[in-house]
Amino acid sequence: MNRFRVPFRILAVLIVTAIAWGLRARAVNLLPIDYDEDDYLRAGQESAHLIRTSDWRGFLDTNYRPEHPPLAKIIIGVSILSAPEKPLTPDAPTTAGPNQYLPRDLVKPARTVNAAFGILTVFFLSLVNPLGGLMLAAHTFTIKYVSQIMLEAFPALTSLLMVMSYLQWKKGKRSGLNGWLILSSFFFGLTAASKYLYCVVGIAVLVDWYLTAKQDASLKSFFRNALIWSALAVLIFFAFDPYLWPDPIDRLKESILYHAAYSENASEVQSANFPLWQPFVWLTMSPAIWHDGVFPVAPDLFITIFAAFGLARLWKKERVYVLWLGLALFFLLLWPTKWPQYIVTLTAPLSLAAAEGVMATWEGIVLWWKGRKNKPAVQYKKVEIRNVIPWLVPGLIAFALLTLLPLLFQFAVSLTDFNTASIRDGFQGGIWHAVWGGITGQIRAMPLSFSDRSNKVQYTGLGSYFPVLNFLANDGVLVFNVLWTILSVLLQTGLGLGIALLLWQRGVRFGKFWQAMFILPWAIPEMIGALMWLNIFQPESGWLALAVKTYGPNIPFGFFAGWENTPNLWLIVFLIPAIWYGFPFMMLASSAGLKMIPTEVFDAAAIDGANIWQTLRYVTWPLLLPLLIPAIIIRSIFAFNQFYLFQAFYFQDSTLATLSYNVFNPNNGFGRYGGQFAISAVINIITVIILVGFVMLFNRWSKAGEGVSYA
Amino acid sequence: MRKIPFWRQIFTQLAFILIGAFVLLPVWSTARLAFDGSLIGRPTEFRFTPKEFSLDAFLKVLDKPYQSVQFEILFKNSMIVSLGAALLAMILGASLAYAFSRFRFPGRQPGLFILLLAAILPPIAFTTPLYIVLSILKIRTTLLGLTIVYATFAMPFCIWNMRAAFQSVPKELEEAAFLDGAGNFTTFLWITLPLALPSIAIASIIAFLMAYSEFAIGWLFVEKASTVTLAMSIYAIVQTQYLGGAQPWSYLGSLAIIMSIPAILIFIIFQRTLLDRMMFGVSGE
């Protein structure tokens, strides 16, 4: 078996590269002209002109769109050298729409060279991990932005090469500078000279390097080497950025300051009004919906999901990729400009993480399959089975009628286009008729169409799933729901645990009174609590809006005014009632947990001279956490399904809410055509699939919980 | 027992005052509207306290809160539906819960998985099919139909909880009853059920509250004003209010306060056991 490993690997790399080639070649030919392509083509034309006329001094003062360093633009210029010279693409402001009149015989070579760098990136990544290479090869956002006249393709390649050569160095002796390290700083310099954003990768390398040096207790040589490495990179950056030579300080300052000003003031950034978490939305959606027929597959969402599960494994294998992914994501979250092409900075490590996620899933399935055979078959007693029947049957009938049947029905509806137009037919068995016909192959699946609504229920097969998943991804519903769950549970737990710890101190005055008061939000029905908060946040007549109207916007919390137009504030305004409603539960759960920890442990800690924080960190927290996990899972499920809060805050046509809310209001996502029962059903099925994951967590915890008892 | 130092006491109390303000803020924002007699439509000026203190809104709401339906009818509907749903869910679910808690049979593990999944599904998952089934049975717009809807929402949760309750009854007690010649059913009725009753009662209170405060989905099952529940009438007021209706906002506030009182009482009395039940009976007791 081992004999075939190397040839097999080579074959895998070649196949993956070929796939990348095919997909990118297709994109080069089919993608329409996008924003900014005219700008960078013009920059390329300027460089090409300088090269043709051998005007080398001209590079000192030529850098169209000087906010980006010139290297990637010069490369575009080189790529169009063999094409006939065309008049310079007109200068247009950054707000201008895509210029559809760019000469095709310039666009083609410029795009092709960029795509070639994209293919090379996939090639090198598949040397690290062929599966990861495959992920990157098929990642549609990456395909799009490396196959257009953008500045992404080259720095994406050089930043990967920088990390790979650094890792080569790390694998070796790690001592001193050698060729690999110098190569790595060379690529860092090239990266910086192409697009600043990709320099985040350099920080990841430095962090990893520092951590490794700390492990080896060789910090001294780290500081020396890292300094040389960085200095070399700066030199190379400078060498490949001729525009800087005449006036380095001012031009560098100008180009960097431009980005800060752009993110604050540019009208296109303002009008896009992207939320803080928009990079996550880019990661879950695919440009396939903008460009019909360009991408044969759009696995972006699944790559991101697998990557989330593969992070831990990747960290164990090679930390620097996770650092790269994390730092880049962190930067993109903080940075106010949120264009989709920025995620190309991190799709390489993302693909590696996704590959690990796929492997972990695969191994899990294999393990389960093997374990299934080894498990001894449970012997059931005949008497017991006979005895259980009278208990099971009546309950099962009720359960099947009231719970299973509706779920089955939902699934059936999700395979059709059932809506208000076909409601009568649906009531008279049209759904079963359509689904039965579809499954048995008597009826062909119809494409989902909203405008042409038949009064008969039509079978669509799984045809509605992709539009719905697309809607959930594009409108950010999926990301919002996950973010919502994590943030609201985190904050509820933080507040609840904090209060429980405060109440738990010996001799706190009025403890009983405070606890009774803090339970109040839990006791008020969720919808009424939401209405109470709505009295505060209602945009026109709410308490806050009136206060701002009376006293001006500079009062405390005045910045919340107009929250309904800003996605970030929108999230916060919904989180406030969610925390208010949820923290009492976590407080009670924490209090109950704290009571179960034997006091001797704390006496022991006190004898050993631990202070408050040490006791909390090393004694209370590890003992409490296993007791809190059930409560955290319950709250997560609740937060994930949160519906009444969003329904009570009376906003029509908004999709920034949980899946449950969108099940109830499917028309928000699907525009003018009301009563899309089928869409509801599809969202419902997706919710069920996600909740199955939760139940697995739940089961594992309840098994683990049996072993935990301190009382 | 050593008491905490003075500065920590002060810090703790200050923190609690802040959190208390956070807890009470929305309650007060509602109360200041509910007790304001000067409101004609929406509030137009910022006030911390009611402009004219009055109980008019409460009296109006206790008479005819929604359209021309009397409060007693709404309250009666709420009670019928909520109590009915809790009872129905319990009765329909009890035998299944007992089967899963006491017997080993093929398909038990997958069954438990499905039960738990059903218990954590959002109620909306069941809405459309119920709508159609109840329409076909011609009881969609009746109180019975609504009761069935809410019972459906509550049943998986109740089954899961009753299962835990039955499991916590010592098996030895049942075995003793068997030895004395009691049958399965007799043992369940006279031994297990009474012993598990307190936990079951708490679970049914949760089912009751679920139905008591549900409004959005129930609204789909209502056509006549006479089958509206309290929670729905609140939502109806919200809808007219934000669509520019002329009702004073004080009605909504006062009705919300009235509706919360029973729930608050229940929670304050049973807080510890409610918590345990809501954790699906698996918190470490």
Contacts between the chains, C-beta under 8 A, distances in Angstrom:
chain1	res1	chain2	res2	distance
A	378	B	104	7.2
A	380	B	104	6.0
A	380	B	105	6.1
A	380	B	106	6.0
A	381	B	104	7.5
A	384	B	103	5.5
A	384	B	104	5.9
A	384	B	105	6.6
A	385	B	103	7.8
A	385	B	105	5.2
A	385	B	106	7.4
A	387	B	103	6.5
A	387	B	184	5.9
A	388	B	99	5.2
A	388	B	103	3.9
A	388	B	105	4.9
A	390	B	95	8.0
A	390	B	184	7.6
A	390	B	185	7.8
A	391	B	95	4.8
A	391	B	96	7.4
A	391	B	98	5.4
A	391	B	99	3.8
A	391	B	103	7.0
A	391	B	184	7.8
A	392	B	95	7.4
A	392	B	96	6.8
A	392	B	99	4.7
A	392	B	105	7.5
A	394	B	92	7.9
A	394	B	95	5.0
A	394	B	96	7.9
A	395	B	92	7.0
A	395	B	93	6.5
A	395	B	94	7.4
A	395	B	95	4.1
A	395	B	96	2.7
A	395	B	97	7.4
A	395	B	99	6.3
A	395	B	159	7.6
A	396	B	96	6.5
A	398	B	92	3.8
A	398	B	93	7.1
A	398	B	96	7.4
A	398	B	155	7.2
A	399	B	92	7.7
A	399	B	93	7.5
A	399	B	96	5.8
A	399	B	115	8.0
A	399	B	118	7.9
A	399	B	155	7.1
A	399	B	156	7.8
A	399	B	159	7.2
A	402	B	92	7.4
A	402	B	126	7.7
A	402	B	148	7.5
A	402	B	151	7.1
A	402	B	152	4.4
A	402	B	155	6.0
A	403	B	118	5.0
A	403	B	126	7.1
A	403	B	152	6.7
A	403	B	155	6.6
A	403	B	156	5.9
A	404	B	114	7.7
A	405	B	129	6.8
A	405	B	133	7.6
A	406	B	125	7.3
A	406	B	126	4.4
A	406	B	128	7.9
A	406	B	129	3.8
A	406	B	130	6.0
A	406	B	133	7.8
A	406	B	152	7.3
A	407	B	118	7.7
A	407	B	121	7.9
A	407	B	125	6.8
A	407	B	126	7.6
A	407	B	129	8.0
A	409	B	128	7.5
A	409	B	129	3.7
A	409	B	132	7.5
A	410	B	125	6.6
A	410	B	128	6.9
A	410	B	129	6.2
A	413	B	128	6.7
A	413	B	129	7.7
A	426	B	132	7.1
A	427	B	132	6.0
A	427	B	135	6.3
A	427	B	136	6.8
A	495	B	19	7.5
A	498	B	15	8.0
A	499	B	16	7.8
A	499	B	19	6.4
A	502	B	12	5.0
A	502	B	15	6.1
A	502	B	16	7.1
A	505	B	4	4.9
A	505	B	8	6.8
A	505	B	12	6.6
A	506	B	1	5.5
A	506	B	2	6.5
A	506	B	3	5.8
A	506	B	4	5.9
A	507	B	1	7.3
A	507	B	3	3.7
A	507	B	4	5.6
A	507	B	9	7.5
A	508	B	4	7.0
A	508	B	9	7.0
A	508	B	12	5.5
A	509	B	9	6.6
A	509	B	13	6.7
A	510	B	13	7.6
A	510	B	16	7.7
A	514	B	16	4.8
A	514	B	20	7.1
A	516	B	268	6.5
A	517	B	20	5.7
A	517	B	23	6.2
A	517	B	24	7.8
A	518	B	19	6.6
A	518	B	20	7.6
A	518	B	23	6.1
A	519	B	267	6.3
A	519	B	268	6.7
A	519	B	271	5.8
A	520	B	23	5.7
A	520	B	24	7.9
A	520	B	27	7.2
A	520	B	264	6.9
A	521	B	23	5.9
A	522	B	267	6.3
A	523	B	260	7.3
A	523	B	263	5.5
A	523	B	264	4.2
A	523	B	266	7.4
A	523	B	267	3.4
A	523	B	268	6.7
A	524	B	27	7.8
A	524	B	260	4.8
A	524	B	263	6.7
A	524	B	264	6.7
A	525	B	209	7.1
A	525	B	212	7.1
A	525	B	213	3.3
A	525	B	231	7.3
A	525	B	259	7.1
A	525	B	260	6.6
A	525	B	263	5.7
A	526	B	213	6.8
A	527	B	213	5.8
A	527	B	215	6.0
A	527	B	216	7.9
A	527	B	231	6.8
A	527	B	234	7.5
A	527	B	235	7.3
A	528	B	213	7.1
A	528	B	234	7.2
A	528	B	256	4.7
A	528	B	259	6.2
A	528	B	260	5.5
A	529	B	26	6.9
A	531	B	30	7.4
A	531	B	234	7.1
A	531	B	238	6.5
A	531	B	252	6.8
A	531	B	256	5.7
A	532	B	26	3.6
A	532	B	27	6.2
A	532	B	29	6.3
A	532	B	30	4.5
A	532	B	256	6.7
A	533	B	26	4.9
A	533	B	29	8.0
A	534	B	238	7.9
A	535	B	26	6.9
A	535	B	29	4.6
A	535	B	30	5.4
A	535	B	33	6.3
A	535	B	249	7.6
A	535	B	253	7.1
A	536	B	25	7.1
A	536	B	26	6.1
A	536	B	29	4.9
A	538	B	242	7.6
A	540	B	42	7.4
A	541	B	42	4.0
A	541	B	43	5.5
A	541	B	44	7.2
A	541	B	249	7.5
A	543	B	29	5.1
A	543	B	46	7.0
A	546	B	43	6.4
A	546	B	44	7.5
A	546	B	45	6.3
A	546	B	46	3.9
A	547	B	46	4.6
A	549	B	46	7.1
A	550	B	45	6.6
A	550	B	46	4.3
A	551	B	46	7.3
A	577	B	26	7.4
A	580	B	22	6.8
A	580	B	23	7.1
A	580	B	26	6.9
A	585	B	275	6.9
A	585	B	278	7.2
A	588	B	271	6.6
A	588	B	272	7.4
A	588	B	275	4.7
A	589	B	275	6.5
A	589	B	279	7.1
A	589	B	283	7.0
A	592	B	272	7.5
A	592	B	275	6.8
A	592	B	283	6.5
A	592	B	284	7.8
A	593	B	284	7.6
A	596	B	284	6.0
A	627	B	283	7.8
A	627	B	284	5.9
A	630	B	279	5.4
A	630	B	280	7.9
A	630	B	282	5.9
A	630	B	283	6.0
A	631	B	279	6.1
A	631	B	283	7.2
A	634	B	278	6.9
A	634	B	279	5.8
A	634	B	280	7.1
A	637	B	120	4.8
A	641	B	120	7.6
A	641	B	121	7.7
A	641	B	122	4.0
A	643	B	122	6.0
A	643	B	123	7.9
A	643	B	124	6.4
A	643	B	216	7.4
A	644	B	215	7.8
A	644	B	216	6.7
A	647	B	216	4.8
A	648	B	235	7.6
A	648	B	238	6.9
A	650	B	238	6.0
A	650	B	239	7.0
A	650	B	242	4.5
A	660	B	122	4.4
A	660	B	124	5.5
A	663	B	122	7.4
A	663	B	124	4.8
A	663	B	125	7.5
A	664	B	124	5.3
A	664	B	127	7.7
A	664	B	216	6.6
A	664	B	217	7.7
A	677	B	128	5.5
A	680	B	124	7.9
A	680	B	128	6.3
A	681	B	128	6.8
A	684	B	124	7.2
A	684	B	125	5.2
A	687	B	121	7.5
A	687	B	122	6.8
A	687	B	125	7.0
A	688	B	117	7.3
A	688	B	121	6.7
A	688	B	125	6.9
A	691	B	117	6.3
A	691	B	120	5.8
A	691	B	121	6.4
A	692	B	117	6.3
A	694	B	120	6.6
A	695	B	113	6.4
A	695	B	116	5.2
A	695	B	117	5.1
A	695	B	120	6.8
A	698	B	116	6.4
A	698	B	120	7.7
A	699	B	113	7.2
A	699	B	116	7.4
A	702	B	282	5.5
A	705	B	282	6.4
A	705	B	284	7.1
A	708	B	284	7.0
A	709	B	284	6.2
A	710	B	284	7.9
A	711	B	284	7.0
